[in-house]
């Protein structure tokens, strides 16, 4: 399945972790909802949380990757690198937000003007390069 399971697991993990952190300390409203959808061409991950504040990606270094010395803040970088698109929107019932990402399945491609990079493999190469730096 062209690495679909592994990359989807990472996408889900990063988005759910961000949602859990966003609602930490909110008492009874600490629910997080996950929805996974798919057809023959793409896979959609949606995560809802009760915090209406937008997700804020960390600034990237001059080389276009997160600082390997920082302890956190790489989740949205990974989401952007491994998905064709990601974004978020506010919800009213229940109040909060949904952060979502879309990944093509197999050899399918998604044509989009809001892609992070024009080369569909470049994001995954950046993630591998960043992981290699962490191992040093």
VMD Tcl script that builds the backbone (N, CA, C; Angstrom):
set m [mol new atoms 408]
animate dup $m
set s [atomselect $m all]
$s set {name element resname resid chain x y z} {
  {N N UNK 1 A 0.825 -1.207 0.000}
  {CA C UNK 1 A 0.000 0.000 0.000}
  {C C UNK 1 A 0.860 1.258 0.000}
  {N N UNK 2 A 2.082 1.170 -0.481}
  {CA C UNK 2 A 2.925 2.333 -0.703}
  {C C UNK 2 A 3.147 3.150 0.573}
  {N N UNK 3 A 3.316 2.496 1.711}
  {CA C UNK 3 A 3.579 3.194 2.958}
  {C C UNK 3 A 2.371 3.903 3.542}
  {N N UNK 4 A 1.189 3.615 3.016}
  {CA C UNK 4 A -0.015 4.306 3.471}
  {C C UNK 4 A -0.276 4.090 4.958}
  {N N UNK 5 A -0.147 2.856 5.424}
  {CA C UNK 5 A -0.441 2.571 6.836}
  {C C UNK 5 A 0.497 3.323 7.762}
  {N N UNK 6 A 1.793 3.295 7.473}
  {CA C UNK 6 A 2.763 3.954 8.346}
  {C C UNK 6 A 2.589 5.465 8.350}
  {N N UNK 7 A 2.428 6.058 7.166}
  {CA C UNK 7 A 2.285 7.514 7.121}
  {C C UNK 7 A 0.945 7.952 7.716}
  {N N UNK 8 A -0.110 7.179 7.504}
  {CA C UNK 8 A -1.405 7.521 8.088}
  {C C UNK 8 A -1.342 7.427 9.608}
  {N N UNK 9 A -0.668 6.410 10.122}
  {CA C UNK 9 A -0.504 6.283 11.568}
  {C C UNK 9 A 0.212 7.504 12.142}
  {N N UNK 10 A 1.252 7.965 11.472}
  {CA C UNK 10 A 1.980 9.148 11.930}
  {C C UNK 10 A 1.104 10.389 11.843}
  {N N UNK 11 A 0.361 10.549 10.760}
  {CA C UNK 11 A -0.536 11.705 10.627}
  {C C UNK 11 A -1.583 11.721 11.737}
  {N N UNK 12 A -2.210 10.571 11.991}
  {CA C UNK 12 A -3.205 10.471 13.055}
  {C C UNK 12 A -2.569 10.798 14.407}
  {N N UNK 13 A -1.415 10.228 14.667}
  {CA C UNK 13 A -0.734 10.455 15.944}
  {C C UNK 13 A -0.431 11.934 16.159}
  {N N UNK 14 A 0.089 12.594 15.152}
  {CA C UNK 14 A 0.440 14.013 15.299}
  {C C UNK 14 A -0.798 14.881 15.508}
  {N N UNK 15 A -1.849 14.648 14.723}
  {CA C UNK 15 A -3.051 15.476 14.855}
  {C C UNK 15 A -3.772 15.222 16.173}
  {N N UNK 16 A -3.854 13.972 16.602}
  {CA C UNK 16 A -4.512 13.671 17.878}
  {C C UNK 16 A -3.694 14.224 19.038}
  {N N UNK 17 A -2.383 14.095 18.982}
  {CA C UNK 17 A -1.525 14.653 20.041}
  {C C UNK 17 A -1.731 16.155 20.155}
  {N N UNK 18 A -1.760 16.861 19.026}
  {CA C UNK 18 A -1.999 18.302 19.061}
  {C C UNK 18 A -3.366 18.621 19.671}
  {N N UNK 19 A -4.382 17.843 19.333}
  {CA C UNK 19 A -5.725 18.074 19.871}
  {C C UNK 19 A -5.757 17.839 21.377}
  {N N UNK 20 A -5.129 16.777 21.840}
  {CA C UNK 20 A -5.090 16.480 23.277}
  {C C UNK 20 A -4.379 17.605 24.024}
  {N N UNK 21 A -3.277 18.086 23.483}
  {CA C UNK 21 A -2.555 19.205 24.120}
  {C C UNK 21 A -3.406 20.470 24.121}
  {N N UNK 22 A -4.172 20.700 23.065}
  {CA C UNK 22 A -4.980 21.914 22.958}
  {C C UNK 22 A -6.073 21.965 24.017}
  {N N UNK 23 A -6.627 20.814 24.388}
  {CA C UNK 23 A -7.733 20.808 25.345}
  {C C UNK 23 A -7.303 20.413 26.753}
  {N N UNK 24 A -6.034 20.188 26.961}
  {CA C UNK 24 A -5.551 19.810 28.296}
  {C C UNK 24 A -5.946 20.880 29.310}
  {N N UNK 25 A -6.526 20.456 30.413}
  {CA C UNK 25 A -6.922 21.372 31.473}
  {C C UNK 25 A -8.273 22.014 31.277}
  {N N UNK 26 A -9.037 21.586 30.276}
  {CA C UNK 26 A -10.357 22.177 30.039}
  {C C UNK 26 A -11.473 21.408 30.725}
  {N N UNK 27 A -11.140 20.522 31.643}
  {CA C UNK 27 A -12.159 19.816 32.424}
  {C C UNK 27 A -12.998 18.874 31.588}
  {N N UNK 28 A -14.309 19.018 31.698}
  {CA C UNK 28 A -15.242 18.120 31.015}
  {C C UNK 28 A -15.206 18.245 29.500}
  {N N UNK 29 A -14.671 19.325 28.977}
  {CA C UNK 29 A -14.639 19.554 27.537}
  {C C UNK 29 A -13.381 18.994 26.879}
  {N N UNK 30 A -12.730 18.050 27.529}
  {CA C UNK 30 A -11.453 17.541 27.026}
  {C C UNK 30 A -11.602 16.445 25.986}
  {N N UNK 31 A -12.781 16.319 25.385}
  {CA C UNK 31 A -12.994 15.284 24.374}
  {C C UNK 31 A -12.242 15.623 23.086}
  {N N UNK 32 A -11.810 14.578 22.415}
  {CA C UNK 32 A -11.185 14.684 21.106}
  {C C UNK 32 A -11.890 13.666 20.219}
  {N N UNK 33 A -12.193 14.062 18.988}
  {CA C UNK 33 A -12.867 13.151 18.072}
  {C C UNK 33 A -11.995 12.933 16.844}
  {N N UNK 34 A -11.949 11.696 16.393}
  {CA C UNK 34 A -11.167 11.313 15.222}
  {C C UNK 34 A -12.104 10.710 14.192}
  {N N UNK 35 A -11.959 11.154 12.944}
  {CA C UNK 35 A -12.720 10.542 11.851}
  {C C UNK 35 A -11.758 10.255 10.706}
  {N N UNK 36 A -11.803 9.019 10.224}
  {CA C UNK 36 A -10.990 8.588 9.095}
  {C C UNK 36 A -11.924 8.243 7.947}
  {N N UNK 37 A -11.634 8.766 6.761}
  {CA C UNK 37 A -12.464 8.513 5.587}
  {C C UNK 37 A -11.555 8.193 4.413}
  {N N UNK 38 A -12.074 7.389 3.496}
  {CA C UNK 38 A -11.255 7.011 2.346}
  {C C UNK 38 A -12.131 6.649 1.163}
  {N N UNK 39 A -11.584 6.846 -0.022}
  {CA C UNK 39 A -12.156 6.292 -1.232}
  {C C UNK 39 A -10.982 5.669 -1.997}
  {N N UNK 40 A -11.132 5.407 -3.249}
  {CA C UNK 40 A -10.055 4.753 -4.003}
  {C C UNK 40 A -8.874 5.661 -4.303}
  {N N UNK 41 A -9.027 6.959 -4.126}
  {CA C UNK 41 A -7.977 7.901 -4.511}
  {C C UNK 41 A -7.295 8.603 -3.346}
  {N N UNK 42 A -7.979 8.748 -2.223}
  {CA C UNK 42 A -7.414 9.563 -1.135}
  {C C UNK 42 A -7.900 9.081 0.222}
  {N N UNK 43 A -7.147 9.524 1.242}
  {CA C UNK 43 A -7.426 9.172 2.624}
  {C C UNK 43 A -7.498 10.470 3.408}
  {N N UNK 44 A -8.579 10.669 4.165}
  {CA C UNK 44 A -8.809 11.899 4.916}
  {C C UNK 44 A -8.766 11.610 6.408}
  {N N UNK 45 A -7.985 12.404 7.141}
  {CA C UNK 45 A -7.908 12.328 8.599}
  {C C UNK 45 A -8.466 13.641 9.131}
  {N N UNK 46 A -9.455 13.556 10.026}
  {CA C UNK 46 A -10.036 14.740 10.652}
  {C C UNK 46 A -10.010 14.560 12.162}
  {N N UNK 47 A -9.534 15.578 12.869}
  {CA C UNK 47 A -9.491 15.528 14.331}
  {C C UNK 47 A -10.150 16.793 14.873}
  {N N UNK 48 A -11.176 16.599 15.705}
  {CA C UNK 48 A -11.883 17.709 16.338}
  {C C UNK 48 A -11.434 17.832 17.778}
  {N N UNK 49 A -11.315 19.091 18.239}
  {CA C UNK 49 A -11.122 19.353 19.665}
  {C C UNK 49 A -11.906 20.608 20.030}
  {N N UNK 50 A -12.095 20.842 21.321}
  {CA C UNK 50 A -12.937 21.933 21.808}
  {C C UNK 50 A -12.222 23.276 21.900}
  {N N UNK 51 A -10.988 23.364 21.465}
  {CA C UNK 51 A -10.238 24.617 21.510}
  {C C UNK 51 A -10.359 25.321 20.159}
  {N N UNK 52 A -10.974 26.512 20.115}
  {CA C UNK 52 A -11.170 27.188 18.833}
  {C C UNK 52 A -9.917 27.886 18.285}
  {N N UNK 53 A -8.839 27.895 19.060}
  {CA C UNK 53 A -7.623 28.566 18.566}
  {C C UNK 53 A -7.023 27.795 17.394}
  {N N UNK 54 A -6.505 28.515 16.392}
  {CA C UNK 54 A -5.947 27.834 15.217}
  {C C UNK 54 A -4.645 27.112 15.552}
  {N N UNK 55 A -4.355 26.046 14.811}
  {CA C UNK 55 A -3.052 25.402 14.975}
  {C C UNK 55 A -1.976 26.344 14.436}
  {N N UNK 56 A -0.849 26.393 15.113}
  {CA C UNK 56 A 0.211 27.319 14.716}
  {C C UNK 56 A 1.490 26.532 14.434}
  {N N UNK 57 A 1.845 26.394 13.157}
  {CA C UNK 57 A 3.099 25.703 12.841}
  {C C UNK 57 A 4.294 26.502 13.356}
  {N N UNK 58 A 5.308 25.796 13.824}
  {CA C UNK 58 A 6.545 26.447 14.269}
  {C C UNK 58 A 7.299 26.981 13.063}
  {N N UNK 59 A 8.086 28.012 13.294}
  {CA C UNK 59 A 8.925 28.546 12.227}
  {C C UNK 59 A 9.984 27.515 11.855}
  {N N UNK 60 A 10.273 27.443 10.561}
  {CA C UNK 60 A 11.297 26.530 10.075}
  {C C UNK 60 A 12.633 27.255 9.995}
  {N N UNK 61 A 13.702 26.480 10.063}
  {CA C UNK 61 A 15.030 27.044 9.928}
  {C C UNK 61 A 15.317 27.440 8.491}
  {N N UNK 62 A 16.505 27.976 8.249}
  {CA C UNK 62 A 16.899 28.420 6.918}
  {C C UNK 62 A 16.881 27.277 5.910}
  {N N UNK 63 A 17.081 26.050 6.393}
  {CA C UNK 63 A 17.092 24.892 5.495}
  {C C UNK 63 A 15.701 24.322 5.256}
  {N N UNK 64 A 14.665 24.951 5.811}
  {CA C UNK 64 A 13.298 24.526 5.569}
  {C C UNK 64 A 12.815 23.388 6.443}
  {N N UNK 65 A 13.556 23.052 7.489}
  {CA C UNK 65 A 13.138 22.000 8.411}
  {C C UNK 65 A 13.197 22.543 9.836}
  {N N UNK 66 A 12.478 21.910 10.776}
  {CA C UNK 66 A 12.493 22.383 12.163}
  {C C UNK 66 A 13.869 22.199 12.802}
  {N N UNK 67 A 14.128 22.996 13.806}
  {CA C UNK 67 A 15.376 22.902 14.563}
  {C C UNK 67 A 15.418 21.565 15.299}
  {N N UNK 68 A 16.443 20.767 15.023}
  {CA C UNK 68 A 16.547 19.451 15.658}
  {C C UNK 68 A 16.873 19.561 17.140}
  {N N UNK 69 A 17.313 20.727 17.606}
  {CA C UNK 69 A 17.645 20.918 19.014}
  {C C UNK 69 A 16.407 21.203 19.861}
  {N N UNK 70 A 15.325 21.655 19.227}
  {CA C UNK 70 A 14.104 21.935 19.978}
  {C C UNK 70 A 13.396 20.636 20.333}
  {N N UNK 71 A 12.749 20.630 21.490}
  {CA C UNK 71 A 12.115 19.406 21.979}
  {C C UNK 71 A 10.801 19.087 21.294}
  {N N UNK 72 A 10.048 20.072 20.867}
  {CA C UNK 72 A 8.746 19.810 20.262}
  {C C UNK 72 A 8.492 20.724 19.089}
  {N N UNK 73 A 7.252 20.722 18.632}
  {CA C UNK 73 A 6.860 21.643 17.584}
  {C C UNK 73 A 7.080 21.149 16.168}
  {N N UNK 74 A 7.189 19.844 15.986}
  {CA C UNK 74 A 7.432 19.327 14.645}
  {C C UNK 74 A 6.204 18.637 14.051}
  {N N UNK 75 A 5.129 18.543 14.798}
  {CA C UNK 75 A 3.960 17.794 14.352}
  {C C UNK 75 A 3.342 18.325 13.074}
  {N N UNK 76 A 3.094 19.627 12.999}
  {CA C UNK 76 A 2.473 20.173 11.802}
  {C C UNK 76 A 3.441 20.157 10.618}
  {N N UNK 77 A 4.739 20.222 10.881}
  {CA C UNK 77 A 5.727 20.049 9.807}
  {C C UNK 77 A 5.576 18.664 9.196}
  {N N UNK 78 A 5.455 17.657 10.054}
  {CA C UNK 78 A 5.297 16.286 9.560}
  {C C UNK 78 A 3.977 16.122 8.818}
  {N N UNK 79 A 2.917 16.713 9.340}
  {CA C UNK 79 A 1.617 16.636 8.677}
  {C C UNK 79 A 1.706 17.277 7.286}
  {N N UNK 80 A 2.311 18.448 7.202}
  {CA C UNK 80 A 2.445 19.127 5.906}
  {C C UNK 80 A 3.321 18.331 4.941}
  {N N UNK 81 A 4.357 17.705 5.465}
  {CA C UNK 81 A 5.285 16.973 4.614}
  {C C UNK 81 A 4.703 15.656 4.102}
  {N N UNK 82 A 3.873 15.008 4.905}
  {CA C UNK 82 A 3.385 13.680 4.543}
  {C C UNK 82 A 2.002 13.675 3.900}
  {N N UNK 83 A 1.338 14.804 3.896}
  {CA C UNK 83 A 0.003 14.855 3.295}
  {C C UNK 83 A 0.037 15.758 2.062}
  {N N UNK 84 A -0.960 15.592 1.219}
  {CA C UNK 84 A -1.076 16.446 0.040}
  {C C UNK 84 A -1.592 17.828 0.425}
  {N N UNK 85 A -2.472 17.861 1.412}
  {CA C UNK 85 A -3.050 19.108 1.906}
  {C C UNK 85 A -3.371 18.951 3.379}
  {N N UNK 86 A -3.362 20.056 4.088}
  {CA C UNK 86 A -3.886 20.081 5.454}
  {C C UNK 86 A -4.433 21.473 5.698}
  {N N UNK 87 A -5.360 21.566 6.632}
  {CA C UNK 87 A -5.934 22.853 6.986}
  {C C UNK 87 A -6.778 22.656 8.237}
  {N N UNK 88 A -7.549 23.652 8.595}
  {CA C UNK 88 A -8.424 23.562 9.762}
  {C C UNK 88 A -9.611 24.477 9.534}
  {N N UNK 89 A -10.680 24.241 10.308}
  {CA C UNK 89 A -11.845 25.117 10.273}
  {C C UNK 89 A -12.524 25.087 11.640}
  {N N UNK 90 A -13.227 26.185 11.947}
  {CA C UNK 90 A -13.966 26.287 13.202}
  {C C UNK 90 A -15.270 25.514 13.102}
  {N N UNK 91 A -15.720 24.990 14.245}
  {CA C UNK 91 A -17.021 24.344 14.318}
  {C C UNK 91 A -17.867 25.082 15.354}
  {N N UNK 92 A -19.187 25.051 15.155}
  {CA C UNK 92 A -20.080 25.729 16.087}
  {C C UNK 92 A -20.831 24.757 16.981}
  {N N UNK 93 A -21.202 23.615 16.486}
  {CA C UNK 93 A -21.899 22.604 17.279}
  {C C UNK 93 A -21.229 21.268 17.104}
  {N N UNK 94 A -20.403 20.863 17.981}
  {CA C UNK 94 A -19.943 21.540 19.190}
  {C C UNK 94 A -18.862 22.570 18.856}
  {N N UNK 95 A -18.695 23.531 19.756}
  {CA C UNK 95 A -17.706 24.584 19.569}
  {C C UNK 95 A -16.301 23.995 19.604}
  {N N UNK 96 A -15.478 24.429 18.685}
  {CA C UNK 96 A -14.088 23.980 18.621}
  {C C UNK 96 A -13.547 24.125 17.220}
  {N N UNK 97 A -12.703 23.178 16.834}
  {CA C UNK 97 A -12.120 23.212 15.496}
  {C C UNK 97 A -11.857 21.791 15.019}
  {N N UNK 98 A -11.730 21.656 13.715}
  {CA C UNK 98 A -11.302 20.420 13.088}
  {C C UNK 98 A -10.015 20.719 12.333}
  {N N UNK 99 A -8.995 19.922 12.587}
  {CA C UNK 99 A -7.761 19.977 11.804}
  {C C UNK 99 A -7.778 18.722 10.936}
  {N N UNK 100 A -7.514 18.876 9.646}
  {CA C UNK 100 A -7.621 17.749 8.737}
  {C C UNK 100 A -6.407 17.689 7.808}
  {N N UNK 101 A -6.187 16.508 7.287}
  {CA C UNK 101 A -5.170 16.341 6.259}
  {C C UNK 101 A -5.637 15.286 5.268}
  {N N UNK 102 A -5.150 15.401 4.055}
  {CA C UNK 102 A -5.549 14.537 2.959}
  {C C UNK 102 A -4.306 13.934 2.329}
  {N N UNK 103 A -4.335 12.621 2.131}
  {CA C UNK 103 A -3.189 11.927 1.540}
  {C C UNK 103 A -3.677 11.068 0.381}
  {N N UNK 104 A -2.986 11.153 -0.763}
  {CA C UNK 104 A -3.360 10.283 -1.882}
  {C C UNK 104 A -3.062 8.823 -1.565}
  {N N UNK 105 A -3.801 7.933 -2.193}
  {CA C UNK 105 A -3.576 6.498 -2.040}
  {C C UNK 105 A -2.856 5.990 -3.276}
  {N N UNK 106 A -1.823 5.194 -3.070}
  {CA C UNK 106 A -1.103 4.584 -4.181}
  {C C UNK 106 A -0.491 5.617 -5.101}
  {N N UNK 107 A -0.647 5.423 -6.389}
  {CA C UNK 107 A -0.059 6.323 -7.378}
  {C C UNK 107 A -0.916 7.518 -7.699}
  {N N UNK 108 A -2.050 7.685 -7.025}
  {CA C UNK 108 A -2.923 8.825 -7.291}
  {C C UNK 108 A -2.255 10.110 -6.844}
  {N N UNK 109 A -2.571 11.193 -7.507}
  {CA C UNK 109 A -2.048 12.490 -7.101}
  {C C UNK 109 A -3.217 13.446 -6.924}
  {N N UNK 110 A -3.017 14.428 -6.093}
  {CA C UNK 110 A -4.036 15.445 -5.861}
  {C C UNK 110 A -3.511 16.755 -6.425}
  {N N UNK 111 A -4.211 17.296 -7.378}
  {CA C UNK 111 A -3.824 18.579 -7.951}
  {C C UNK 111 A -4.323 19.676 -7.025}
  {N N UNK 112 A -3.417 20.532 -6.578}
  {CA C UNK 112 A -3.826 21.572 -5.642}
  {C C UNK 112 A -2.874 22.753 -5.729}
  {N N UNK 113 A -3.402 23.943 -5.649}
  {CA C UNK 113 A -2.550 25.126 -5.633}
  {C C UNK 113 A -2.038 25.412 -4.237}
  {N N UNK 114 A -2.582 24.767 -3.215}
  {CA C UNK 114 A -2.139 25.045 -1.850}
  {C C UNK 114 A -1.194 23.976 -1.322}
  {N N UNK 115 A -0.552 23.218 -2.207}
  {CA C UNK 115 A 0.428 22.232 -1.759}
  {C C UNK 115 A 1.604 22.947 -1.118}
  {N N UNK 116 A 2.164 22.337 -0.110}
  {CA C UNK 116 A 3.334 22.919 0.533}
  {C C UNK 116 A 4.523 22.921 -0.420}
  {N N UNK 117 A 4.680 21.852 -1.169}
  {CA C UNK 117 A 5.772 21.749 -2.129}
  {C C UNK 117 A 5.237 21.240 -3.448}
  {N N UNK 118 A 5.843 21.671 -4.550}
  {CA C UNK 118 A 5.363 21.236 -5.859}
  {C C UNK 118 A 5.764 19.795 -6.155}
  {N N UNK 119 A 6.865 19.329 -5.614}
  {CA C UNK 119 A 7.319 17.953 -5.812}
  {C C UNK 119 A 6.666 17.074 -4.751}
  {N N UNK 120 A 5.793 16.121 -5.128}
  {CA C UNK 120 A 5.073 15.338 -4.123}
  {C C UNK 120 A 5.965 14.494 -3.226}
  {N N UNK 121 A 7.172 14.176 -3.651}
  {CA C UNK 121 A 8.065 13.361 -2.823}
  {C C UNK 121 A 8.991 14.212 -1.967}
  {N N UNK 122 A 9.091 15.485 -2.260}
  {CA C UNK 122 A 10.034 16.342 -1.558}
  {C C UNK 122 A 9.762 16.404 -0.064}
  {N N UNK 123 A 8.490 16.458 0.322}
  {CA C UNK 123 A 8.141 16.510 1.735}
  {C C UNK 123 A 8.652 15.293 2.480}
  {N N UNK 124 A 8.451 14.109 1.904}
  {CA C UNK 124 A 8.925 12.896 2.566}
  {C C UNK 124 A 10.447 12.869 2.624}
  {N N UNK 125 A 11.110 13.382 1.594}
  {CA C UNK 125 A 12.580 13.450 1.635}
  {C C UNK 125 A 13.038 14.387 2.747}
  {N N UNK 126 A 12.329 15.509 2.927}
  {CA C UNK 126 A 12.683 16.436 4.008}
  {C C UNK 126 A 12.517 15.777 5.369}
  {N N UNK 127 A 11.444 15.018 5.541}
  {CA C UNK 127 A 11.232 14.331 6.816}
  {C C UNK 127 A 12.358 13.338 7.058}
  {N N UNK 128 A 12.723 12.560 6.039}
  {CA C UNK 128 A 13.821 11.595 6.213}
  {C C UNK 128 A 15.114 12.320 6.560}
  {N N UNK 129 A 15.399 13.429 5.883}
  {CA C UNK 129 A 16.606 14.205 6.165}
  {C C UNK 129 A 16.582 14.725 7.599}
  {N N UNK 130 A 15.433 15.178 8.035}
  {CA C UNK 130 A 15.295 15.700 9.399}
  {C C UNK 130 A 15.488 14.590 10.416}
  {N N UNK 131 A 14.894 13.398 10.166}
  {CA C UNK 131 A 15.094 12.262 11.057}
  {C C UNK 131 A 16.555 11.843 11.110}
  {N N UNK 132 A 17.220 11.871 9.979}
  {CA C UNK 132 A 18.648 11.522 9.941}
  {C C UNK 132 A 19.443 12.472 10.830}
  {N N UNK 133 A 19.095 13.741 10.821}
  {CA C UNK 133 A 19.797 14.708 11.692}
  {C C UNK 133 A 19.565 14.411 13.174}
  {N N UNK 134 A 18.350 13.948 13.502}
  {CA C UNK 134 A 18.061 13.630 14.896}
  {C C UNK 134 A 18.931 12.473 15.396}
  {N N UNK 135 A 19.297 11.574 14.514}
  {CA C UNK 135 A 20.076 10.402 14.889}
  {C C UNK 135 A 21.532 10.739 15.198}
  {N N UNK 136 A 21.988 11.900 14.723}
  {CA C UNK 136 A 23.402 12.283 14.940}
  {C C UNK 136 A 23.735 12.495 16.396}
}
mol reanalyze $m
mol bondsrecalc $m
mol representation Tube
mol addrep $m
